[in-house]
């Protein structure tokens, strides 16, 4: 089979390896579409790369099984991104992504023609959702929906979304679906245009606009009700904290491993601010997320590029440029 290997230094290559074999509850899934994620760009840009390709936003068909009980050959599925033990208190509540005891159960990453993984990670993909559209269930709808739900967005909130990568665009779309007024921050013009297509009421550029002044003007001097940072940058996180009103709420969704200098007294105590971190989606939310995709097809416009697996380098280059929405790798597509 063909699979993608991330080499580092902004290089990937498509290589051949043996097809995986099912064993016990490990099943083989034939991947039909796999979306590139921003988290994969870390290895893409580093010197050393990684052993697999990190793909975790795919859809496909259960191809071969051994003694699986939860799925059967021929089932259409999307694959949950996080392995889990199924027994701890987090797993029992559906928070599989928070499992302390998860062990690797996916090989070699979903930018491949076939993947071997635990059957419990295979979630049913309805017939009325295409394989391409199904790739949005994870990080474009699921992660945003979980964050929006946890932070309690509702009418008549005014929401600031910092960063309009695929997750930020998903949050903008879901907020507008709820009838909420949204101002988005984005420095990339391509993604600013996508943000407007997803319904953002205002799109501002932090490099050219006076964000604090604009926010005060748009909110009659009060500050924003809820800020959701998807930028994964220290500057974006600080901007979210400084933009919210007293008693406001902030959700941090974009991942950032760098230090952020905050003033606890000014940013939290004297504002009586509520802040949360939010990662992936709870498995119990799956049907709700699928329903969003079934009833709001406009979000499929966030898929802007598709490449056969032989052109994986072009897929990663396109996504890394920022001039794209969601980029798909199609393992079985022919060139041209």
N, C-alpha and C positions, 0 to 999 in steps of 0.2 A: 504494500500500500504506500501511498504518498503522504508525507507529513511535513510540517514546517519546523525548522530549527532556528532559534534566535541566536545569532552569532555574537551580537554586540557591535559597537561602533557603527550603529545604524545599518546593519546588514542582517539579512535573513536568507535562508536557502531552503529549497524544497528537496527532500531526500526520500529515498526508498527504505522501508523497513518491513519486517515480516508482519503479516496480518495477526492481530491478537486472537487468542483463543478463549472462549468462555470457560469459566470454572466456578462451580457452586453458585453463589449469588452474584458473581461478576458476569456481566453481560456485554456483548459486543453491539455497539450502536453504529450504524452507518450514518455519517454526518452529511446532511444536505446543505446546511448553511451555518456559518460560524462568524460572529462579529468580532472585530478587533476592539480591544478595550484599552483605555488610557493607562491602566496599571501595567500593561505589557510593554509600554514605551520605556519604562525604567530600565528593564533588561536590554531592550533594543538600543538604548543610548549609552549603556555602560560598556566598559572594555571587554568584560568576560562573557557576556551573554548568559544563557542558561541551557540546561540539558533538554528541556522540552520547550513547547511554544506558549504555554500559559493560557491558551484559549479556554474560555469558560462561559461563553454565551452562544451555545449552539442549539440547533434542532436537528432531528433525524428520525431514523426508523430502527427499532430494536431488530437486529439482524440475526444474531445467533445467541442462544441461551444454553445453559446446562441444567441446573436444578432450580432456576428462578421461579418464584411463586407470585411476585407482584406484577410482573409484565410477561408478555408473550411475544414471540417473533411476529413482526409486522406492525406492532404498535407504533403510532406516531407520537413522538415525545419531544419535550424540551428538557434540558439537563440542568438541574439545580447546581449552583456554582460551588457550594461548600460541602465538603464531606462531614459526616456526623456519626456519632455512635448509636443514636436512636434510643438511648436508655437514661441519659442524665436529665436533670430537671429542665435544662434549656431545651433539649430535644423534645421532651414530653409536652412542652408548651408551644412547640412549633418553631422555636428559635434555633433551628439547626445551625445557623451561621455563628452562633455563640458557643457551640459545643466545645468543652474543654478536652474531650477525649478523641477528637477526630483523628483518623489516620488516613494517609493517602490512599485513595480508591479510584484514581483516574489516570489513565495512561494512553497516549503520550501528550494530552492536551487536544482541544477540539479543533484546531486548525489541521485536521487530518481526515483521511477518508474513513477511517474507523477509529473508535475509541473503546477502551475497556474500562468499565466502571461498575460500581455497586448498583444493583437494580433499584434501590431506594431513591437514587438520585434522578430517576426517570419519571418525569411528571407528564400527564397526558396532554397532548396537543390536539385540540378539537379540529375536526375536518374543515371547518369554515375559516381556519386561520392558516395561511400559507407558511411554508417552512421559513421563508425570508422574514415575514412579519413576526413569526414566533420568536426570532432572536431578540426582539424588543422586550420580551416579557421580563428578562432578568434585570439588566442595569438601566434600561431606558424607561421602563414603566415600574418595575418592581421596587428598585432602590428608591426612586423618587416618591412613589406612592407610600412606602413605609415611612419615609421621613416626613412627608406632608401630614400623614395620619398621626404620627407620634407627636409632632409639634402642635397639632390641633388647628390647622388652617381652616377657616370658614368665613363666610360672608359676615360682616362687611370688611374683613381684614384688608390691609394694604401690605403687600408682600414684596420684599426685595430679594431677588435671586442673583447672587454674585457668581458669575461665570456661566457661560452658555456652551459648554461642551455637551456631549450627549446626555449626561445626567442632569445638568442644569436646564437643558432644553426640555427634558421630560418633566422636570418640576414645574417649569413655566406652563407647559401644556396642561398638566393636572390641576394646577391652581386656576387656570382659566376655565377648565372644565367645571370647577366648583363655583365659578362666577366671581372669582376674586380679582381685584385690581393688582397688576404686577408691573414692577419696574425691574428691568434686567440690566446687569452690568457686563459688558464684554468688549474686549479690545480688538477682536478679529471681525472684520467686516462681513465675511462669509457667514459666520455663525450669528452675527447680529441680524442678518437678513432672515436666517432660519428662525431666530427668536421672534421676529415680527410675524412670520408665518404661523408660529405656534400661539400667537395671540398676545404677546407682550404689549402692554399699553404704552410703555416708554422703554427705549433701549438707550443706555448711556455708555459712553466710553471713558473709563477712568483716566486715560492718558490725555484726554482733551477737554473733558467736562469737569466742572466743579461739583463733585459728587455731594459733599456735605451741604453746599448751598442749594443744589437741585433738590435734594431730599427734603430739606426744610421747606422749600417753596411748594413742593408737591403735597406736603402733609400739613400745610398751614402752620409750620413751625413746631409741630409736635414730635416729629420723628416717625419712622416706619413701625408698623405693628409687629411684623415678623420678618427676620432676615434669615436666609438660608444660604450658607456658603458652599459652593460647589467648585470653587477655583482651586482648592488645594494649595493656596499660597498664603504666606504670612500677611501680605498686604490685604488680600481679600478677606481673611478672617478678622483682621482688625477693623476693616471697613464695615463689616457686618455688625460688629459689636458697637461701633460708634454711630451707626445709622438708626438703631432702634430707639424707640421712645422709652420713657419710664414705664415699668411693668411690661416691657416688651419681651419678645422671645427670639432666641437664636438657635438654629440647628446647624451643626457642622457635618457636612457630607463629603466634601472633597478631602482626600487624604494628603496630609502635609507632615513630614518628619522634621521640619525645621522649627527652631524656636520662635515663639511669638511673645513679644513684650506687651503684657496687659497691665492695666491698673485696676486691681480688684475693687478698690473703693469706688472709682469713677464708673467703671464698666459694669460692675455687678451690684455692689451693695447699695449705692445711692440711687441706682435705677431700679432696684429690686427685680433684676433681670432673671429670666429663666433660660437656661442653655442646655442643649442636649447634643450628644453625638449620635449619628445614625449610619448604619452600614448597609446591609443587604436586606432582603425582605423575609418576613416570617412565612413559613410554609402554609400556615392557616389562612394567609391572605391570597393564596394562589388563585382561587376562583374569582375573587374580586378583581385581581389584576387582569385575568383573562377577559373578564366582562368589559373592562375598560377598552381593551384592544378590539373586542368584537363590536362595540357600540360607538367607537370614536376612531374611525379608520384614518382620519387626517394625520395621526401620529406616524403613520407609515411613511410619510414624506421625509422623515428624518433619516431614512435609508437613502443615501445619496450616491454611493458607489458600490460596485460589485466586481470581483476579480476571480478568475480561476485560480486554483491552488498553485499552478505553475507561475503565476504572477504575484506571488506573495510579497516580493520585495516592493512592487508598485502599490500593493494594498497598504503595507506599513508606511511607505513614504507618503502616500496620500493622507492617511490618518494623522501622521506625525506633523504634517504641514499645517494642520488646523483648518484647511480649506475643504472641509467635509462635514457631513453629519456622521451617521453610522456607516462604517465600511465593512462589507461582507466578503469573506472568502468562501468560494463555492468549490468544494473538493472534487465534484464530478463534472463541472462545467468544462466545455471545450474552449480552447483559445480562439480569439476572434469574435 
